[in-house]
Amino acid sequence: MDVPKKAVHDFWNEASCGERLLLSEHTKEGFAQQSATRYQLEPKILSFAQFQRWQGKKVLEIGVGLGADHETFAEHGAIL
């Protein structure tokens, strides 16, 4: 499949992280709901990441998403 460069460019600049599907609004509440939905859809992340384990430790979280995991590390006291 030969995808035009413009289509790829537009995809990455419009909603490459699932904003249209998972983010109802660009507010604190909207991001909180997106985070809750993420962990409902992918519950194994919580036991795998062990967010609480990283309190006071340096974490480099590299993701392509809306920041739910990054925020959860921060909420549990990780140094980001």
N, C-alpha and C positions, 0 to 999 in steps of 0.2 A: 504494500500500500504506500503510495507516494503522497504524503501530506504536505501541502504548501507551507512554506516558512511562516507566512502570515497567520495561518490557522494555529500553528504551534505557539507563536508569539501571543496571539489573542487568548488562547487557553491559559497560558501561564500568567498573563496579566489580568485576567478576569476572575477566575475562581478555581485555581488549580488545587486548592486545599479542601475542597468540599463545602465552601461557604454556602453555596446555594442549597445544598441538601441538609446541612446540619446547623447553620447559624441563622436563627430567626431574626435577630437584630444585633446591631453593633453596639451593645450596651453591656454593662457588667452582668445583668441578668441573662442576656442572650448568650454570652460566653459561658456562664455557669450552667445553663441548660445544655449547651453543646458538650461541655465536659461530662456532665451526667450521662448524656446519651452515648458518648464515646465509651465510657466504662460499662454501660449496659450492653452495648453491642460487642465489646471486646473485654470481658471481665478478667481474662487471664493477665492483662497488663498489670493490674493492681498487685497480684501475687508475684509476678515476675520482676517488676520494677522495685518493689519493696521501698516505696518512697520514704517511709519513716526512718529507714536504715541510714539515710544519707544526711541526717541532721548534722549540721556543723562541718560537713565535708564538701570539698570542691566537686562540682558536677559540671561537665560540659555536655549538654543535651543538644544534639543536632537532629533536628527533625524537619519534615516537610509537612506542616500541618498548621492548625490554628493555635497551638501553644498549650493545650490541655496538660500534657505531661510536664512541660516546663513550669507551668503555674503550680502544679501539684508538688513538684520537687520544692519549689519556693515556699509553699504553704507548710511543708514539713521541715523547714529550716535548712535546706541545702544552700550552699554558697554557689551561686550560679555565675 
